[in-house]
Amino acid sequence: MHARRALQVNAVSGKGKILVVDDDRLVLATVTHGLAQAGYEVIDADNGDDAILLAREHRPDLALLDIRMEGKSGFDVAAYLREYLQTPFIFLSAFSDERTVEQVKALGAVAYLVKPLDVGQIVPTVEAAFATLGARRGVAVPRAEPPRVASNDADADIVPLAVGILMHRHSLPRAEARERLARLAQAENRSLHAQAERLVEAVELLSGS
C-alpha cells in the first residue's frame, strides 16, 4: 500500500477539526465526504504513521480511527493521541469481540462504531462527542447544522466521494483517480460534478441490488 497524506478543508469553519484514519479508501472517502458536508474541517490518512504526523501538524479536535490497519493500528494511534496530544478519539471497526471492546474501553474512546456503518450514524455520533467534550471544557457548543450541499462548487460535494470510489476499485492514487473521472466526464460530454453523481448513483444501485 502506498503511504498517502491528504487534507480536505470544508468551506464552513468553526464546527471543529477531525482526523479520519482508515486503510479502506472507499470508507475513508465516504466518511471524509460526509463530515465535510456536515461542516467540519477534515484531515484524512490511510495509515497510522501518516495519521500521527498529521495529528502533530494540525492538532485535530477529534479523531475517527479504524482499528486494524497494516503498520500502526488504530490502538497505536489512539495511545499516541491520548498521551502526547490529549486528542479524544472514536473507533470505527468491523470487529466487536470482547477483547477489542476491552481495549477500546481501556484506551478511553469517546465512542465505538461497528462497521458496516454510514454517514447517518457517524455525524450524530460526532455531534454528540463534540457536545460532550465542549461541556467538559465549559465551552458553548453551537447547534448542529444539517449537512450542506454545495450546488456550484463540485469539489465541495460529491466529486471527492466519486474519486474515492475510483481509488478503491482500481487501486489508484488520488490524483490519477481524479484524472480518470475527468476523462470519463469529457468522453461522455458531462461536467465533472454530473459524472461524479452518475458514478455514485451506479455504485449505490449495485450495492442495493
trRosetta pair geometry for C-beta under 8 A, 3 or more apart (Angstrom, degrees):
i j d omega theta_ij theta_ji phi_ij phi_ji
1 23 6.9 -19 -150 -159 167 110
1 46 7.2 -131 168 125 128 120
1 47 7.0 149 111 -67 130 125
1 70 6.3 148 25 47 134 144
2 173 6.4 -47 81 -85 151 102
3 46 7.8 180 -148 69 40 94
3 47 5.9 -75 -123 34 76 142
3 49 6.9 -44 -129 73 126 119
3 50 5.9 155 -171 -50 97 121
4 45 7.2 169 91 -147 71 57
4 46 5.2 32 54 26 107 115
4 47 7.6 115 38 6 67 100
4 50 6.8 -28 78 -70 39 173
4 173 6.9 174 -99 -137 126 89
4 174 7.1 124 -159 -16 138 109
5 45 5.9 -10 -116 -108 66 92
5 50 4.7 -158 -81 -160 93 124
5 53 7.0 -61 -101 85 142 123
5 54 6.1 176 -147 -65 111 114
6 43 7.9 167 95 -164 54 56
6 44 5.4 -12 73 68 96 93
6 45 7.5 172 33 -83 69 48
6 174 6.3 90 -87 -31 145 163
7 43 5.4 -22 -120 -120 76 78
7 44 7.6 173 -98 27 29 67
7 54 7.7 177 -81 -139 93 119
7 58 7.6 163 -117 -76 121 149
8 32 5.8 88 42 175 146 120
8 36 5.8 -58 130 -82 120 141
8 42 5.0 -9 77 79 98 99
8 43 7.4 176 36 -96 63 29
8 44 6.4 19 11 2 106 109
8 160 6.5 49 -120 -118 148 157
9 41 5.2 -4 -136 -141 74 91
9 42 7.3 -171 -93 42 31 60
10 13 7.9 175 90 -68 81 51
10 36 4.1 170 -70 -160 114 78
10 37 7.5 -148 -117 -50 136 20
10 39 6.1 -170 118 -146 148 25
10 40 6.2 87 21 74 138 35
10 41 5.9 -134 33 -90 84 47
10 42 6.7 64 -21 3 100 93
10 156 6.9 95 -136 -150 69 95
11 150 7.6 94 17 -82 134 137
11 153 7.5 95 -34 59 139 163
11 156 6.2 -15 -11 -124 112 139
12 15 6.6 30 125 -4 107 119
12 39 3.9 -58 95 -140 142 84
12 40 8.0 -3 84 -25 102 19
12 145 7.8 -123 -169 62 158 143
12 148 6.4 125 -33 18 138 149
13 41 6.8 28 -119 -50 69 114
14 142 7.0 37 136 7 112 149
15 38 7.5 -154 139 125 163 81
15 39 4.5 93 -8 118 154 104
15 40 5.2 -99 95 -88 117 62
15 41 7.7 158 62 -4 84 73
15 130 7.5 -19 175 -144 74 171
15 142 7.2 -92 -103 60 71 120
15 145 7.8 -101 -86 26 134 103
16 40 5.6 -29 75 -129 79 97
16 41 7.2 -145 108 33 36 84
16 61 4.3 -95 -160 56 99 148
16 62 6.4 28 159 10 132 109
16 130 5.6 -126 -35 -112 158 133
17 40 7.1 147 -108 -179 22 88
17 41 4.4 -29 -107 77 74 111
17 42 7.8 -178 -157 -76 57 24
17 43 6.9 32 177 -9 96 106
17 58 6.5 -144 162 152 141 108
17 59 7.5 65 84 97 142 60
17 60 4.6 -133 117 -132 94 66
17 61 5.1 117 51 1 71 91
17 62 7.8 159 87 30 50 68
18 35 5.7 -88 63 173 147 151
18 40 5.1 16 5 160 117 140
18 41 7.1 152 20 80 68 55
18 42 5.5 -20 68 -110 93 68
18 43 7.1 -171 93 29 44 73
18 60 5.8 80 -133 -166 15 127
18 61 6.8 -48 -72 57 56 84
18 62 5.1 -22 -112 74 82 92
18 63 7.0 152 -166 -99 65 30
18 64 6.4 26 176 -6 112 101
18 126 6.9 -15 -98 -145 148 133
19 43 4.9 -27 -106 74 68 105
19 44 7.5 154 -162 -91 53 32
19 45 7.2 -3 -172 10 97 106
19 51 6.4 108 165 -155 127 87
19 54 6.2 145 -127 110 119 117
19 55 5.7 -18 -72 -85 167 86
19 58 7.3 144 -76 79 105 123
19 60 4.1 -146 -22 -7 95 162
19 62 7.5 -164 28 98 72 45
19 63 4.3 -19 67 -113 104 85
19 64 7.2 -173 93 28 55 63
19 87 7.6 23 22 165 128 148
20 28 6.4 143 127 -145 113 73
20 31 5.2 173 -155 111 145 121
20 32 5.4 -154 56 -76 152 80
20 35 6.9 178 -53 19 135 150
20 42 6.1 -2 0 -165 117 103
20 43 7.2 165 21 82 69 50
20 44 4.7 -22 69 -108 96 82
20 45 7.6 165 87 28 52 61
20 63 7.6 176 -77 -160 29 59
20 64 4.8 -3 -115 61 71 109
21 28 7.9 -24 -166 -111 16 107
21 44 7.3 166 -80 -158 41 57
21 45 5.0 -12 -110 70 84 92
21 46 7.4 166 -157 -102 61 16
21 47 7.6 -82 -161 65 102 9
21 48 6.9 72 -179 -93 142 51
21 51 4.3 11 -99 -98 138 136
21 63 6.8 8 1 -176 109 104
21 64 7.0 177 27 90 66 60
21 65 5.0 5 59 -119 113 64
21 66 5.9 -124 111 20 74 83
21 69 7.6 -71 151 -39 102 159
21 74 6.8 158 96 -107 121 88
21 77 6.3 -67 71 133 170 176
22 25 8.0 174 103 -77 93 22
22 27 4.8 -94 139 98 153 114
22 28 4.4 -166 65 -71 103 85
22 31 6.9 102 2 23 142 141
22 46 6.7 -34 85 -124 46 62
22 64 7.9 -25 -40 117 103 96
22 66 4.0 105 -113 -32 70 130
22 69 7.6 -161 -151 -82 33 122
22 92 6.6 -36 -87 80 118 132
23 28 7.8 94 -33 -44 3 124
23 46 5.2 92 -117 178 49 81
23 47 6.2 58 -93 -82 98 64
23 66 6.3 -127 9 81 74 153
23 69 4.4 144 -25 -129 127 99
23 70 6.5 114 -118 17 161 84
24 27 4.0 54 91 16 113 114
24 28 6.4 168 86 -17 57 86
24 66 7.2 149 14 -102 92 158
24 168 7.3 32 177 -119 70 118
25 28 5.3 -53 -143 38 34 116
25 29 6.1 34 158 -19 67 104
25 46 6.3 -10 -86 -109 77 137
25 164 5.8 -169 151 -162 85 80
25 167 4.6 -111 151 113 147 116
25 168 4.5 -166 77 -76 103 82
26 29 5.9 -52 -145 37 29 108
26 30 6.3 28 155 -19 63 109
26 164 5.8 125 -119 146 42 100
26 165 6.2 57 -118 -103 95 51
26 167 7.7 -176 -65 75 60 90
26 168 3.8 19 -51 -71 95 163
27 30 5.8 -59 -146 38 29 111
27 31 6.1 22 161 -13 67 110
27 66 7.4 92 106 -78 143 129
27 92 7.6 166 167 136 132 142
27 115 7.5 -32 -119 -116 140 137
28 31 6.3 -59 -144 40 24 104
28 32 6.0 23 160 -17 63 114
28 44 5.6 112 -178 -172 106 130
28 46 5.9 -56 -64 -91 164 88
28 164 6.6 -159 82 -141 78 126
29 32 5.9 -58 -141 41 26 111
29 33 6.0 29 159 -22 63 111
29 160 6.2 -169 -157 146 92 82
29 161 5.5 132 149 -126 106 45
29 163 6.8 -166 -132 81 137 74
29 164 2.0 19 -82 -114 169 165
29 165 6.9 -125 86 -35 155 54
29 167 7.0 147 -48 42 137 126
29 168 7.4 -114 11 -30 130 115
30 33 5.9 -57 -148 36 25 112
30 34 6.4 21 158 -16 62 109
30 118 7.7 -82 160 -141 130 60
30 119 6.7 -135 159 -50 89 102
30 161 6.4 65 -97 -131 54 98
30 164 6.7 -156 -35 109 58 153
31 34 5.9 -57 -147 37 29 109
31 35 6.3 21 160 -13 66 109
31 64 6.5 -142 169 104 143 151
31 92 7.5 -69 -90 -74 154 169
31 119 6.9 171 -114 -92 46 84
31 122 6.1 -149 -132 -152 91 175
32 35 6.2 -62 -146 40 26 104
32 36 6.2 25 158 -18 64 111
32 42 5.0 143 -149 147 78 147
32 44 4.8 -33 -89 -64 134 140
32 160 6.7 -96 104 142 113 136
32 164 7.6 161 47 -72 117 146
33 36 5.9 -61 -147 38 25 110
33 37 6.3 26 155 -19 63 109
33 119 7.6 -78 87 -80 84 143
33 157 7.9 58 -161 179 100 36
33 158 7.5 53 -157 -121 134 38
33 160 5.3 179 -89 88 97 110
33 161 4.3 25 -80 -67 164 98
33 164 7.3 -116 -32 4 121 144
34 37 5.7 -56 -149 36 30 112
34 38 6.4 25 153 -17 64 108
34 119 3.1 -154 -126 -126 154 133
34 122 6.2 93 103 69 142 127
34 123 6.1 -119 153 -54 109 107
34 147 7.3 -63 -161 -111 64 137
35 38 5.5 -56 -148 38 35 111
35 40 4.6 -45 165 52 93 128
35 42 5.0 119 94 -83 118 127
35 119 7.7 -143 -41 -138 58 105
35 122 7.1 -74 -64 126 93 123
35 123 6.8 180 -95 -95 60 83
35 126 6.7 77 -116 -15 106 176
36 39 7.9 106 178 -26 30 10
36 40 6.4 -92 -90 65 34 73
36 41 8.0 45 -112 -121 75 21
36 42 5.0 -82 -66 6 88 131
36 156 7.3 -148 145 -166 119 65
36 160 7.5 47 41 48 154 154
37 119 7.8 32 51 -179 125 152
37 147 4.2 23 135 -162 104 107
37 148 6.1 -165 -173 55 62 57
37 149 6.8 13 -150 -81 111 57
37 157 6.8 67 -97 -127 104 66
38 119 8.0 -172 -36 179 120 113
38 123 4.8 174 -83 -132 155 122
38 126 7.5 113 101 76 156 135
38 127 7.9 -113 174 -60 138 102
38 144 7.8 -22 -175 -168 106 101
38 145 7.6 150 -171 78 61 77
38 147 4.9 -51 -82 -96 61 78
38 148 7.7 141 -110 10 15 75
39 145 5.7 69 -26 60 152 115
39 147 7.7 -152 -19 -122 82 45
39 148 6.3 82 -66 3 87 115
40 126 7.3 -57 -54 151 153 146
43 54 5.3 170 157 168 132 129
43 58 5.3 149 -64 72 159 164
43 60 6.1 -128 33 -73 124 122
45 48 8.0 121 122 -87 127 13
45 50 4.0 -175 -151 104 124 108
45 51 4.3 -167 74 -73 146 68
45 54 5.5 -161 -49 8 129 144
46 50 7.1 27 45 51 54 140
47 50 5.2 82 65 17 85 103
47 51 6.8 -145 98 -14 41 93
47 69 6.1 170 -130 159 57 133
47 70 6.8 -43 -125 72 106 83
47 71 5.6 40 -171 52 112 139
47 72 7.2 99 164 48 78 89
48 51 5.2 -54 -146 32 35 119
48 52 6.6 34 160 -20 68 100
48 69 5.7 155 -32 83 97 133
48 71 5.4 -160 40 108 106 102
48 72 2.7 -131 103 84 145 104
48 73 6.4 11 -65 26 148 10
48 74 7.2 -141 -92 -73 109 35
48 76 5.6 46 -171 78 151 116
48 77 4.8 -138 -142 -55 94 108
49 52 6.2 -55 -156 31 30 107
49 53 6.7 26 150 -13 63 107
49 71 5.9 -60 -22 155 103 145
49 72 5.7 138 -51 11 63 123
50 53 5.6 -56 -149 39 37 112
50 54 6.0 34 155 -17 71 108
51 54 5.9 -59 -146 40 27 108
51 55 6.2 30 155 -22 64 108
51 63 7.6 85 -175 -152 115 131
51 65 7.5 82 -165 -113 158 96
51 72 7.6 -135 44 90 113 128
51 77 5.0 -8 102 -127 137 138
52 55 5.6 -52 -144 35 30 113
52 56 6.4 31 156 -19 63 104
52 72 7.2 -2 -22 91 122 170
52 77 6.1 -140 -62 -125 86 82
52 80 5.4 -13 -117 112 113 161
53 56 5.9 -57 -152 35 29 110
53 57 6.4 20 154 -14 64 111
54 57 5.7 -60 -145 41 32 108
54 58 5.7 -11 172 15 71 115
54 60 8.0 29 130 -27 93 113
55 58 6.8 -71 -124 54 20 82
55 59 7.1 72 178 -89 55 30
55 60 6.1 -69 -123 15 74 99
55 63 6.8 -12 -100 -82 121 133
55 77 7.7 141 -18 -168 148 98
55 80 7.5 124 75 112 149 113
55 81 6.0 -93 -169 -98 158 94
55 85 5.9 -116 153 -21 112 171
55 87 6.3 -116 -160 6 120 164
56 59 7.6 7 -168 -62 17 68
56 84 8.0 -20 -94 122 93 129
56 85 7.2 -130 -91 -76 56 128
59 85 6.7 -165 -125 -158 74 119
59 87 7.4 -161 -160 -82 56 119
60 63 5.8 110 85 -69 136 77
60 87 6.0 66 75 -147 80 135
61 87 7.5 169 178 -143 12 89
61 88 7.8 -9 153 43 56 96
61 130 7.3 42 131 -112 130 96
61 133 7.6 142 168 112 99 156
62 87 7.1 168 -108 179 20 89
62 88 5.6 -29 -116 81 74 92
62 89 6.9 148 -170 -98 62 38
62 90 6.9 22 174 -4 108 100
62 110 7.4 -48 -140 20 108 155
62 126 6.8 142 109 -146 156 90
62 129 6.0 100 -128 121 146 133
62 130 6.8 -86 -36 -74 144 82
62 133 7.4 -151 -77 -11 108 161
63 77 7.3 -140 152 138 152 116
63 78 7.6 -167 87 -99 132 68
63 81 5.8 -104 12 -112 149 164
63 87 5.7 64 -14 136 111 121
63 88 7.4 179 25 98 76 44
63 89 4.2 -24 69 -111 97 92
63 90 7.2 -173 93 28 51 64
64 89 7.3 169 -82 -162 22 74
64 90 5.1 -17 -110 69 70 100
64 91 8.0 148 -162 -107 55 11
64 92 5.8 38 172 -21 95 117
64 122 7.4 28 -125 -154 152 118
64 126 7.5 -46 -66 -88 121 110
65 74 3.8 135 150 -150 109 107
65 77 5.6 -175 -129 81 136 128
65 78 5.8 -142 44 -60 168 96
65 89 5.5 10 -3 -177 119 125
65 90 7.1 161 21 81 74 46
65 91 5.5 -40 73 -110 89 59
65 92 6.7 175 82 22 34 80
66 69 5.7 96 98 -52 111 109
66 74 5.3 -154 94 -62 39 128
66 91 7.8 88 -128 -164 14 68
66 92 5.3 -43 -88 77 58 95
66 93 6.6 125 -156 -86 56 64
67 73 6.1 9 172 177 55 103
67 74 4.0 -89 -108 40 36 129
67 75 6.4 41 -150 -33 84 83
67 91 5.7 36 -62 -163 100 115
67 92 7.5 -158 -17 76 78 46
67 93 4.2 11 6 -94 121 123
67 95 6.7 -92 66 44 142 112
67 100 6.8 49 172 -150 169 115
68 73 6.2 -22 -111 -135 36 105
68 74 7.2 -42 -22 5 28 103
68 93 7.0 91 1 -135 88 101
68 94 7.8 -63 32 39 121 94
68 95 6.9 73 -19 -1 126 131
69 72 7.0 3 83 86 111 52
69 73 5.8 155 41 -121 77 47
69 74 6.5 104 2 -37 108 76
72 76 4.0 -121 -165 86 90 142
72 77 5.9 105 139 -51 119 82
73 76 4.9 110 51 2 67 98
73 77 7.3 -129 102 1 42 86
74 77 5.6 -53 -148 39 38 111
74 78 6.1 42 153 -23 68 106
74 91 6.0 110 140 -129 142 93
74 92 8.0 -159 -114 48 160 65
74 93 7.3 -134 40 -73 156 106
75 78 5.6 -52 -144 36 30 114
75 79 6.4 34 155 -22 64 103
75 103 5.9 -35 -110 161 132 130
75 107 6.5 -146 -141 -62 77 150
76 79 5.9 -54 -151 32 29 111
76 80 6.7 26 152 -16 62 105
77 80 5.8 -58 -154 37 33 110
77 81 6.2 32 151 -20 68 107
77 89 7.8 148 113 -123 95 159
78 81 5.7 -54 -145 37 32 111
78 82 6.2 29 158 -18 66 108
78 89 5.0 -137 -119 66 92 158
78 91 7.4 -24 -70 -76 143 98
78 107 4.9 40 129 175 133 145
78 109 7.0 -42 -143 -81 144 90
79 82 5.9 -57 -146 38 28 109
79 83 6.1 13 162 -10 65 114
79 107 6.5 -92 -73 -127 69 112
80 83 6.2 -65 -140 43 25 101
80 84 5.7 -23 -179 23 66 117
80 85 7.4 36 137 7 73 104
81 84 7.3 -72 -121 53 13 80
81 85 5.2 -52 -151 55 54 113
81 86 7.7 -104 157 38 64 7
81 87 4.1 -76 -173 60 105 104
81 88 7.9 -112 139 8 123 5
81 89 5.7 95 85 -44 152 127
82 85 7.9 8 -17 55 9 71
82 86 6.9 41 -156 -108 36 36
82 87 7.4 -97 -68 53 38 60
82 89 7.6 -84 -55 7 88 117
82 107 6.6 -157 -30 -174 152 83
82 108 6.5 111 -118 57 139 120
88 110 4.9 58 171 -45 116 124
88 129 6.9 180 123 178 134 114
88 133 5.9 -134 11 -95 158 133
89 107 7.8 -38 65 134 121 120
89 109 5.8 -68 92 -125 81 77
89 110 6.5 169 74 8 29 96
90 109 6.2 97 -122 -176 34 103
90 110 5.3 -57 -75 64 79 99
90 111 4.5 -2 -128 60 104 89
90 112 7.1 -164 -166 -75 70 31
90 113 6.6 34 162 -2 111 103
90 125 6.6 114 -143 138 155 120
90 126 7.2 -106 -1 -89 157 71
90 129 6.3 -89 -58 -77 122 158
91 104 5.5 -102 18 -121 152 111
91 109 5.1 -47 -10 -127 100 156
91 111 7.6 -152 33 99 65 53
91 112 4.9 0 60 -121 104 75
91 113 7.1 -175 93 31 56 64
92 113 5.2 -15 -109 71 68 102
92 115 6.3 66 172 -50 86 100
92 117 7.0 -117 -144 36 103 137
92 122 7.9 -1 -94 -105 123 113
93 96 7.2 150 98 -63 106 62
93 100 6.6 -158 127 177 159 141
93 112 7.3 -28 27 -168 107 90
93 113 7.7 138 25 82 60 55
93 114 6.4 -37 78 -117 70 56
93 115 6.4 -127 116 4 20 98
94 114 7.1 81 -134 -170 24 71
94 115 4.3 -48 -83 64 69 112
94 116 7.6 22 -110 -52 91 52
95 100 4.8 148 120 -50 110 168
95 114 7.8 -129 68 -133 21 92
96 100 6.5 -118 -129 75 16 129
96 101 6.5 43 -169 -57 60 106
96 114 4.8 -7 -63 -109 122 135
97 100 5.0 91 59 10 76 104
97 101 7.1 -147 95 -5 36 91
98 101 5.8 -59 -148 39 30 111
98 102 6.3 33 155 -23 66 106
99 102 5.7 -53 -150 33 31 113
99 103 6.6 29 153 -16 64 104
100 103 5.8 -58 -153 36 33 109
100 104 6.4 37 149 -22 66 105
101 104 5.4 -50 -148 33 34 116
101 105 6.4 32 154 -16 65 104
101 112 7.2 108 -123 148 73 170
102 105 5.9 -56 -151 38 31 109
102 106 6.2 32 152 -22 65 108
103 106 5.5 -52 -142 36 33 113
103 107 6.3 26 160 -15 65 107
104 107 6.3 -64 -152 38 25 104
104 109 4.9 -43 -174 12 84 134
104 112 4.9 37 -177 -91 153 137
105 108 7.6 39 176 -71 35 33
105 109 7.4 -70 -81 28 28 91
109 112 5.6 84 102 -63 145 87
110 129 4.6 70 145 -132 143 113
110 132 7.0 157 -156 75 110 136
110 133 7.3 -35 -116 -55 140 107
111 125 5.2 -168 119 -173 168 115
111 128 7.6 85 -60 84 143 114
111 129 6.0 -101 -7 -75 119 115
113 117 5.3 14 160 -66 117 167
113 121 6.3 133 -145 134 129 122
113 122 6.7 16 -111 -95 175 73
113 125 6.2 -109 -66 -26 124 177
114 117 7.0 134 84 -51 40 112
117 121 4.7 -95 -168 62 105 142
117 122 6.3 109 136 -50 123 91
118 121 5.7 103 59 9 60 96
118 122 7.3 -127 112 -3 33 96
119 122 5.3 -59 -138 41 41 111
119 123 5.7 38 169 -23 77 105
120 123 6.9 -39 -128 29 20 104
120 124 7.6 13 168 -4 49 108
121 124 6.9 -74 -164 41 27 101
121 125 6.4 20 153 -16 66 118
122 125 5.7 -68 -153 40 31 111
122 126 6.1 29 156 -19 70 108
123 126 5.7 -55 -146 37 32 111
123 127 6.3 35 155 -21 66 104
123 147 7.1 -72 -116 -63 165 106
124 127 5.5 -51 -144 36 34 114
124 128 6.3 34 156 -19 66 105
125 128 5.8 -54 -149 37 30 111
125 129 6.3 33 151 -22 64 105
126 129 5.5 -52 -147 34 32 114
126 130 6.5 31 155 -16 65 103
127 130 6.0 -57 -152 37 30 108
127 131 6.4 30 151 -20 64 107
127 144 4.5 2 -136 -88 134 145
128 131 5.5 -54 -148 36 33 114
128 132 6.3 32 154 -18 67 105
129 132 5.8 -55 -147 37 30 109
129 133 6.1 25 156 -14 66 109
130 133 5.8 -56 -140 42 30 108
130 134 5.9 33 158 -22 65 109
130 141 6.0 140 131 -140 92 129
131 134 5.8 -56 -145 37 26 112
131 135 6.4 28 155 -21 62 106
131 141 5.0 -178 -113 95 61 169
132 135 5.8 -55 -150 34 29 111
132 136 6.5 30 152 -20 63 105
133 136 5.6 -51 -150 33 33 113
133 137 6.4 16 157 -5 66 110
134 137 6.0 -67 -147 46 30 100
134 139 4.3 -96 -155 75 82 94
134 140 7.0 -40 171 106 125 8
134 141 3.8 133 75 -61 167 109
135 138 7.5 36 -174 -73 30 30
135 139 7.9 -90 -52 49 20 63
135 141 7.3 -48 -45 -12 71 125
145 148 7.1 14 125 -47 120 98
149 157 5.8 55 -155 -119 67 131
150 153 4.5 -37 151 53 141 91
150 154 7.9 -144 101 -69 110 16
150 156 4.0 35 24 87 155 124
150 157 4.9 -151 49 -44 87 108
153 156 4.1 45 105 7 115 117
153 157 7.2 129 91 -9 72 90
154 157 6.5 -80 -156 42 36 93
154 158 7.3 -58 -164 51 73 75
154 159 4.9 75 148 -35 91 128
154 191 7.2 -156 -77 146 148 111
154 192 5.4 115 136 89 162 103
154 193 3.6 -124 -115 -73 118 101
154 196 7.0 138 -174 19 110 142
155 159 5.3 -55 -105 57 42 140
155 160 7.0 70 -167 -41 60 91
157 193 7.4 45 65 -136 113 105
158 161 5.3 -58 -162 39 56 116
158 162 6.1 55 145 -21 82 104
158 193 6.7 93 56 -154 105 73
158 196 4.7 148 114 126 98 121
158 197 5.6 64 104 -76 160 68
158 200 5.9 -98 -171 -10 117 153
159 162 5.8 -58 -148 38 34 109
159 163 6.2 36 155 -21 68 106
159 178 7.8 48 168 -127 106 95
159 181 7.3 130 -154 135 84 157
159 192 6.0 25 -108 141 123 107
159 193 6.4 -68 -58 -99 100 59
159 196 4.6 -106 -97 -80 53 163
160 163 5.5 -53 -145 37 34 115
160 164 6.3 39 154 -23 65 104
161 164 5.6 -52 -151 33 31 115
161 165 6.7 36 149 -22 63 101
161 196 7.1 104 66 179 83 111
161 200 5.8 40 112 -96 120 128
162 165 5.6 -48 -152 29 36 114
162 166 6.7 32 152 -14 65 103
162 181 5.7 103 125 -120 116 140
162 195 7.3 121 176 114 163 76
162 196 3.6 -137 -8 -142 152 83
162 197 7.8 -62 -62 -32 133 26
162 199 4.6 92 -137 72 109 132
162 200 5.6 -89 -79 -47 86 94
163 166 5.9 -57 -152 38 33 109
163 167 6.3 40 148 -24 66 105
163 174 6.2 46 158 -153 124 76
163 177 4.8 109 -165 117 74 116
163 178 5.0 -1 -118 -77 123 76
163 181 6.0 -78 -87 -19 71 147
163 196 7.7 -27 -29 -117 70 113
164 167 5.4 -49 -146 33 33 117
164 168 6.3 31 156 -18 65 106
164 177 7.7 94 -63 140 16 157
165 168 5.9 -58 -151 37 29 110
165 169 6.1 17 158 -12 66 113
165 199 6.1 169 75 146 146 117
165 200 6.9 -173 -25 -91 151 65
165 203 5.7 -110 -138 -60 144 158
166 169 6.0 -58 -135 42 29 104
166 170 5.8 -17 179 22 67 115
166 172 6.0 -26 135 44 89 132
166 177 4.0 148 96 -155 113 101
166 180 5.5 176 -175 79 147 130
166 181 6.0 -133 -21 -55 156 96
166 199 7.5 -26 -51 -175 96 154
167 170 7.2 -82 -133 55 12 78
167 171 7.6 32 176 -130 51 13
167 172 5.2 -109 -116 67 52 78
167 173 7.2 -5 -126 -172 102 9
167 174 6.2 -11 -86 -88 133 53
167 177 4.4 -53 -62 -63 74 158
168 171 7.9 8 -173 -69 17 44
170 177 7.1 158 60 -102 114 90
170 180 7.3 90 53 -49 160 178
172 176 4.4 -126 -173 90 112 111
172 177 4.3 145 96 -62 126 85
172 180 6.7 -66 -134 -6 177 139
173 176 5.2 82 58 16 78 103
173 177 7.0 -147 92 -9 35 93
174 177 5.7 -61 -147 37 29 112
174 178 6.3 27 158 -19 66 106
175 178 5.9 -56 -152 35 29 110
175 179 6.5 30 151 -18 64 105
176 179 5.5 -51 -147 36 36 113
176 180 6.3 41 152 -23 66 102
177 180 5.6 -50 -150 32 33 114
177 181 6.6 35 151 -19 64 103
178 181 5.6 -50 -150 34 35 113
178 182 6.4 36 150 -20 65 105
179 182 5.5 -54 -149 36 34 113
179 183 6.4 35 152 -21 66 103
180 183 5.7 -52 -149 34 32 111
180 184 6.5 34 152 -19 64 104
181 184 5.7 -54 -151 35 32 113
181 185 6.4 34 151 -21 64 106
181 192 6.6 69 132 -150 106 88
181 195 6.1 146 -178 113 82 125
181 196 6.4 32 -168 -79 133 81
181 199 7.2 -73 -124 -20 100 157
182 185 5.6 -53 -149 35 32 114
182 186 6.4 31 153 -18 65 106
182 192 6.0 -20 -103 -103 71 108
183 186 5.7 -54 -147 37 32 110
183 187 6.2 32 155 -21 66 108
184 187 5.8 -55 -144 36 29 111
184 188 6.3 1 164 5 64 112
184 195 5.4 140 104 -166 101 137
184 199 7.7 72 109 -64 156 121
185 188 6.5 -75 -147 51 24 91
185 190 4.8 -103 -151 77 73 84
185 191 6.4 -41 -167 130 127 15
185 192 5.0 -61 -69 -92 172 48
185 194 7.1 118 -133 67 103 85
185 195 3.7 -109 -88 -22 89 150
186 189 7.4 26 -173 -76 31 37
188 195 6.7 133 60 -101 122 106
190 194 4.2 -125 -179 89 109 119
190 195 4.6 137 95 -57 127 86
190 198 7.1 -14 171 -7 173 139
191 194 4.5 92 53 7 83 102
191 195 6.9 -151 89 -5 42 85
192 195 5.9 -57 -148 38 30 110
192 196 6.3 33 153 -21 65 107
193 196 5.7 -55 -150 35 29 113
193 197 6.5 31 152 -19 64 104
194 197 5.7 -51 -150 34 33 113
194 198 6.4 35 151 -21 64 105
195 198 5.6 -52 -149 34 33 114
195 199 6.4 34 153 -20 65 105
196 199 5.8 -55 -149 35 31 111
196 200 6.3 26 156 -15 66 108
197 200 6.0 -58 -146 40 29 107
197 201 6.1 30 156 -20 65 110
198 201 5.9 -56 -146 37 27 111
198 202 6.4 29 154 -21 62 107
199 202 5.8 -56 -151 33 30 111
199 203 6.5 27 154 -16 64 105
200 203 5.8 -54 -150 37 33 110
200 204 6.3 34 153 -18 66 107
201 204 5.7 -55 -147 38 31 112
201 205 6.3 34 153 -22 65 106
202 205 5.7 -53 -148 34 30 112
202 206 6.5 28 154 -17 64 106
203 206 5.8 -55 -148 37 31 109
203 207 6.2 26 156 -16 66 109
204 207 5.9 -57 -142 40 29 107
204 208 6.1 20 160 -14 64 113
205 208 6.0 -65 -147 41 26 105
205 209 6.5 32 154 -34 63 107
206 209 5.8 -54 -149 21 31 114
